[in-house]
Amino acid sequence: MPDLPAGQPGGRPPTLRDVCKLAEVSLGTASRVLNPVATRDNTSPETAARVRAAAERLGYRVNAAARGIRGGSMGAVLWLQGGGLRPYGRWAGLQRFSTGLEASGQHVVFCPLPDGALDPEHLPKPFRQSLADGAVLCLGYDLAPEVEERIRRLRLPWIAVNSRLASDCVVADDEGAALAVTRRLLAHGHRRIAYVDHGHDLVVARPDRRVHHSRRERLAGYRRAMAEAGLPAREVMGGDYRLGLADEAALLRPLLAAADRPSAVVTQSLPSALGAVAAELGLRIPADLSHASPGLDTSDFEGPVSGLAVDWDEIGAAAARALLARLADPATAVAPVLVPHRDHPGATIAAPGQP
């Protein structure tokens, strides 16, 4: 390769012709090497390496927009992230998703969504204008029906993460996790097991799809396990899910102070006020009260609470596989993917009345 200076005089951006001149190849050869959507020919590895080295030396970058127009691919997918998710999970899922897509020649563009209801008329511009090959909607609540109807009319292949749909979604197996957690307490000999969720208005009073599936399904898993054991369910729920730990504590105090208090409590998720209220009433965990949850975040593994954690690593990997399947055949729906939780034995479950 000629010993030419890097860059261009006068600050002019380098062009593909500049790369050709430095690498001593034709325009077609340089285009095929640097354009991942172009039809490959028999360019030798040595020639391809020389073209890439020239492009790197000159600071040449492929025009993604022009490439997309020519080849029908932008080489990018969108990860549209909503609020309402606990910090570790959202980033762990995004990282695994990015790894899975980059291995297939795609890069990921992160786009935050506003908190609250997702207005179909104000979806992010990159999504509305299809400035990518595909997209993932990662929401902290279930997708509103009118938004789903709107985005299904787009030509852009997409899937939902953390929102249960009839197809094209990746969700945690929350019912299975609650079933497993409650069965574990039963196996330790517990018979008075209560379920606590301070989101009663979302679970019971609003049965529409705007209720996040995890709240319904974790409750369903608990009920199923108790029914299998022939035991009555004991559910303590009330208030809006946005209420804080003080509101949950107000629900827990009468439950734990009662003469027939439960020997074990399943909380819908963490953080939970259970430990503080138990200590306030002189109850020791797990000696006097066992505690488990099917809604741990994997960052909770540093704490003592026993239960099952949403596996955001695998959710991200599954989302990459699902979106790649949609990109390969946009007309074919992908069956919902249920991702099992990760087990965390913790230290808050013991046989009733035992340390």
SVG drawing of the C-alpha trace seen along z (x, -y; Angstrom):
<svg xmlns="http://www.w3.org/2000/svg" viewBox="-63 -23 68 54">
<polyline fill="none" stroke="black" stroke-width="0.4" points="0.0,0.0 1.4,-3.4 2.7,-5.4 0.0,-8.2 -0.9,-10.4 -4.0,-9.6 -7.0,-11.9 -7.8,-14.4 -6.6,-17.9 -8.8,-20.8 -10.8,-18.7 -12.8,-17.0 -14.4,-13.7 -12.8,-10.7 -14.8,-9.0 -15.0,-5.5 -12.8,-6.6 -10.1,-7.7 -10.2,-4.2 -9.9,-2.6 -6.9,-4.8 -5.1,-4.0 -5.8,-0.2 -5.2,-0.1 -8.5,1.7 -11.5,1.0 -14.6,-0.8 -16.7,2.4 -14.2,4.3 -14.0,1.7 -17.8,1.4 -18.3,5.2 -15.8,5.4 -17.1,2.4 -20.9,2.9 -22.2,5.8 -25.4,6.0 -23.7,6.1 -23.4,9.4 -20.1,11.0 -17.7,12.0 -14.4,13.9 -12.4,11.1 -9.3,12.6 -8.8,12.2 -5.6,10.2 -7.4,7.7 -10.3,7.4 -7.8,6.7 -6.1,4.1 -9.4,2.3 -10.4,2.3 -6.9,1.0 -7.2,-1.8 -10.7,-2.7 -9.5,-2.8 -6.4,-4.8 -8.5,-7.4 -11.3,-7.4 -13.8,-6.4 -17.2,-5.3 -20.0,-3.7 -23.0,-5.9 -25.6,-3.7 -28.6,-5.6 -27.4,-5.3 -26.5,-1.6 -30.0,-1.0 -31.6,-2.6 -29.4,-0.4 -29.5,2.9 -32.7,2.7 -31.0,3.0 -29.9,0.3 -27.7,2.6 -29.4,1.4 -32.2,2.4 -33.9,0.3 -34.2,1.2 -37.1,-1.0 -36.9,-1.1 -39.8,-2.2 -39.7,-3.2 -40.9,-1.1 -38.3,1.6 -35.8,2.2 -32.3,1.0 -30.3,4.1 -32.7,6.1 -33.2,3.5 -29.5,3.1 -28.6,6.8 -31.3,7.6 -30.1,4.8 -26.5,6.0 -27.3,9.6 -29.6,8.4 -26.8,6.3 -24.4,9.2 -26.8,11.4 -27.5,8.9 -24.0,7.8 -23.0,11.4 -25.3,11.3 -23.9,8.1 -26.5,5.7 -25.8,3.0 -28.3,1.7 -29.6,-1.8 -31.1,-2.6 -34.1,-4.9 -35.8,-5.7 -39.6,-5.9 -41.4,-8.4 -42.8,-7.1 -46.6,-6.6 -49.0,-5.6 -47.4,-5.1 -49.2,-7.4 -49.6,-5.7 -49.4,-9.2 -46.1,-9.9 -44.0,-6.8 -40.3,-7.7 -39.4,-9.1 -36.8,-6.3 -39.6,-3.8 -42.4,-5.6 -40.2,-6.3 -38.6,-2.8 -35.1,-4.1 -33.9,-0.6 -34.4,3.0 -36.4,4.0 -37.2,3.0 -37.8,4.3 -40.3,2.6 -39.1,3.2 -41.8,1.9 -42.4,1.8 -46.1,2.4 -48.2,4.3 -48.7,2.8 -51.9,0.8 -54.2,2.4 -54.4,-0.8 -50.6,-1.1 -50.2,2.5 -52.8,2.1 -51.0,-1.0 -47.5,0.5 -48.7,3.8 -49.6,1.8 -46.0,0.7 -43.8,2.7 -41.0,2.7 -40.5,6.2 -40.7,5.8 -41.2,7.9 -42.2,6.9 -40.2,7.7 -41.8,7.8 -45.3,7.4 -47.4,10.5 -48.9,10.6 -50.6,13.3 -47.3,13.5 -44.0,11.8 -43.1,11.4 -40.6,12.5 -41.8,12.7 -40.7,14.2 -42.6,17.3 -44.1,15.5 -46.8,18.0 -44.3,20.9 -42.0,18.9 -44.8,18.3 -45.9,21.9 -42.4,23.1 -41.8,20.6 -45.1,21.6 -44.4,25.3 -41.0,24.9 -42.7,23.4 -45.2,26.3 -42.3,28.8 -40.8,27.2 -44.0,27.9 -45.7,24.5 -49.5,24.6 -50.4,21.0 -48.9,19.2 -50.0,15.6 -49.6,13.8 -48.9,10.0 -49.2,7.5 -50.1,3.9 -51.4,3.6 -55.0,4.9 -56.6,2.4 -54.5,3.5 -54.9,7.2 -58.6,7.4 -60.4,4.2 -58.8,3.7 -58.8,7.0 -58.0,5.4 -54.6,5.9 -53.1,2.7 -52.5,4.8 -49.0,6.1 -49.1,9.9 -46.6,10.5 -49.0,9.4 -51.8,11.6 -49.6,14.6 -47.7,14.6 -51.0,14.5 -52.3,17.3 -49.2,19.4 -49.7,19.0 -53.3,19.9 -52.6,23.0 -50.0,24.3 -52.3,23.7 -55.2,25.4 -53.0,28.4 -52.2,28.8 -55.9,28.4 -55.2,25.3 -57.1,21.9 -55.4,19.0 -54.7,16.0 -54.3,12.9 -53.4,9.4 -53.7,6.8 -54.8,3.2 -54.0,-0.2 -52.3,-1.4 -49.1,0.3 -47.3,-3.0 -47.6,-3.2 -44.4,-2.8 -43.1,-0.6 -44.9,-2.5 -48.2,-1.6 -47.2,2.1 -46.2,2.0 -49.7,0.8 -51.1,3.9 -48.6,6.3 -49.0,5.2 -52.5,6.6 -51.5,9.8 -48.4,10.5 -50.0,9.4 -53.0,11.7 -53.3,14.8 -53.5,17.0 -50.6,15.2 -49.0,17.0 -45.8,18.9 -44.7,17.9 -45.3,14.9 -44.9,14.8 -44.3,11.2 -45.1,10.3 -41.7,8.7 -38.9,6.8 -38.2,4.3 -40.5,5.4 -41.4,4.0 -41.8,7.5 -38.5,7.6 -39.0,4.2 -42.5,5.1 -41.5,8.5 -38.7,7.0 -41.0,4.3 -43.3,7.1 -40.5,9.2 -40.6,11.9 -37.4,13.4 -36.8,14.4 -36.7,17.4 -37.1,18.7 -40.6,17.3 -41.5,16.3 -40.3,17.5 -40.2,15.1 -40.0,15.9 -40.7,14.0 -41.1,15.0 -40.2,11.5 -36.5,11.0 -34.1,9.1 -30.8,10.8 -29.2,7.9 -31.1,9.2 -28.9,12.2 -26.6,10.2 -29.3,10.2 -30.7,13.0 -34.3,13.3 -35.2,16.7 -37.0,16.9 -36.8,16.8 -35.4,14.0 -36.4,12.8 -33.6,13.9 -33.0,10.7 -29.8,12.2 -31.8,14.9 -34.6,12.5 -32.2,10.4 -30.7,13.4 -34.2,14.7 -35.2,11.3 -32.3,11.3 -33.2,14.7 -36.9,13.8 -36.1,10.5 -33.6,12.2 -36.4,14.7 -38.7,11.9 -36.0,10.2 -35.5,13.4 -39.2,13.7 -41.2,10.6 -44.5,12.2 -44.2,15.0 -45.3,14.4 -43.0,15.7 -44.7,17.8 -44.5,16.2 -41.2,17.1 -41.5,17.9 -38.2,17.5 -37.9,19.5 -36.7,17.6 -33.3,18.2 -33.3,19.9 -31.9,18.1 -32.1,20.3 -31.3,17.4 -31.7,17.7 -35.2,16.7 -37.0,20.1 -37.0,22.6 -39.4,25.2 -42.2,23.6 -40.9,22.7 -37.3,23.6 -34.2,21.4"/>
</svg>
